[in-house]
Amino acid sequence: MLIDIAFRLFEKDGYEKVSVSTIITAADPSVYEIARVAVAQIAFGVVLTSMITPILTEKYLRKRKLQKRSLNM
């Protein structure tokens, strides 16, 4: 079910045209199911990384006793 949701998410608005897994599927239709799993894994990796990176960065800064830089220009 999660695989279907992720695959549909990337099918909207023409994203399937630039997906590497979709390009491979177009060349060899026998890998369609593998491509669907690949899209779900990539989507999960992106979401997981975007959630974990700020947490790990905060821990690193605390350990090194550093401060975040201000973005004021």
N, C-alpha and C positions, 0 to 999 in steps of 0.2 A: 504494500500500500504506500509506504514512504517513497519507494522508487517511482511509482506512478505519479505521485504529487510532484516530486522533483523534476521528473521528465516533462510533465505538463507545464511546469513553471518555466522551463527553458524553451519550450515550444512556442510560447507567446511572443508576439511582436517581432517575429523574424529572427529570434535568437538561434533557432535551429539551423539557420543558414551558415552561421559562423562557428558552430560547435564542432570541434575536431572529431568527437565521437560520431556525430551525424554525418560528417564528410566521409569517414571510414565506412559507416553503414551504407551510404549511398554507393560506395565502390564495391562493397561486399555485403549484401543483405543478410547473409548467414550470421553475422555478428550483431544483429539488432538487439538481442537480449543482453549481450555483454555491454553494448553501448548504453543501454538504459541504466544498468547498474553503475557504470562509470560516471554518468551524469549525476546520479544520486550521491556517489562517493565524493565527487568534486564539490558539490553543493554543501555537503556536510562538512568537508574540510574547510571551506571558506567561512562558514558560520562558526565553526569551532575555533578557528584561528582568530577571528574577529572578536570573540569573547574572551579568549585566554590571553592574548597579547597584552591588553591593558593591565590585567592582574599580575602577570609576570613582570611587566615593566615597573609597576608600583613596588613589588617585592624587591626587585633589583635596586631601585633607587633608595629604598629604606635601608637595605643591607649596606650599601656604599655611602649612606648618609648624604645623598645628593638631593638637590631640589629640582623640581620641574622648571623648565624654562618658560617664561611668559611669552605669549604670542603677540603682545602689544607692539605695535609698530609706530 
